[in-house]
Amino acid sequence: MVAFGFHLMGETVFWLKSLCQLGFVCVFGFYFWIRSTGFVCTGAIV
């Protein structure tokens, strides 16, 4: 039972880390996409 609890905790931490990494990738991707489209539209780096 204790081992199962540790396993569950480990899986939760793993998923949280994955979600955080995915979130950072999405945020940076969105940021650079906004910058690149802003650059194309206005002709200047936003």
Number of C-alpha atoms within 10 A of each C-alpha: 6 7 8 9 10 11 12 12 12 12 12 12 12 12 12 12 12 12 12 12 12 12 12 12 12 12 12 12 12 12 11 12 12 13 15 15 13 14 13 11 10 9 10 10 11 10
